Amino acid sequence: YMATHNWQLPEVGYELTDDTDTVIAEAELAWSDRQLALVINTNEAKIFTQNNWITLTLAEALKDPQAFHAKHLAT
């Protein structure tokens, strides 16, 4: 869907690391240049959010993909 609509493609299975390069959370999809992550697990969402990322669940993003794109990826 993202490729056919010319969206910036995310990294799949993005691993967020701490200062010691230890993985502290994983997002199903992430745009690291925008610090934007899509997760399934709310515990993962909390960790990304605590590290200054915009974090949504996949369900939230899929409710209205065009609105998600317009708000987070269009610019």
C-alpha positions as a printed Julia matrix, in Angstrom:
75×3 Matrix{Float64}:
  0.0    0.0    0.0
  2.72   2.45   1.0
  4.83   1.78  -2.09
  1.9    2.01  -4.49
  0.9    5.35  -2.97
  4.48   6.69  -3.11
  4.89   7.04   0.64
  8.31   7.22   2.21
  8.9    3.57   3.12
  9.58   2.64   6.75
 12.17   0.36   8.24
 10.58  -2.97   9.19
 11.41  -4.38  12.64
 13.18  -1.24  13.86
 15.15  -1.75  17.08
 15.46   1.21  19.44
 18.7    1.1   21.38
 19.98   2.88  24.45
 23.36   4.57  24.94
 25.07   1.17  25.3
 23.54  -0.17  22.05
 21.24  -2.48  23.98
 17.87  -2.99  22.28
 15.19  -1.54  24.55
 12.14  -1.67  22.25
 11.09  -2.77  18.79
  8.64  -1.2   16.38
  6.95  -3.1   13.6
  7.47  -0.09  11.3
  9.55   3.04  11.87
 10.72   6.18  10.13
 13.84   6.96  12.16
 14.45  10.27  10.39
 11.06  11.41  11.71
 11.25   9.52  14.99
  7.91   7.94  14.12
  7.11   4.37  15.16
  4.18   2.02  14.64
  3.88  -0.72  17.23
  1.52  -3.48  18.26
  2.57  -3.72  21.9
  1.62  -0.8   24.16
  4.66  -1.47  26.38
  6.87  -0.86  23.34
  4.88   2.32  22.64
  5.64   3.64  26.11
  9.38   3.13  25.65
  9.44   4.83  22.25
  7.36   7.72  23.59
  9.68   8.11  26.6
 12.52   8.46  24.1
 10.83  11.34  22.27
  9.34   9.36  19.4
  5.86   9.84  17.96
  4.32   6.45  18.56
  1.07   4.98  17.3
 -0.33   1.5   17.23
 -0.74  -0.15  13.87
 -4.49  -0.21  14.47
 -4.55   3.58  14.95
 -2.63   4.16  11.72
 -4.78   1.71   9.75
 -8.06   3.32  10.82
 -7.43   6.08   8.28
 -4.18   5.58   6.35
 -4.58   8.79   4.35
 -5.02  10.88   7.51
 -1.98   9.14   9.03
  0.06   9.97   5.93
 -1.13  13.56   5.79
 -0.32  14.19   9.44
  2.98  12.31   9.75
  4.58  11.69   6.37
  3.35  14.21   3.8
  5.94  16.89   4.52
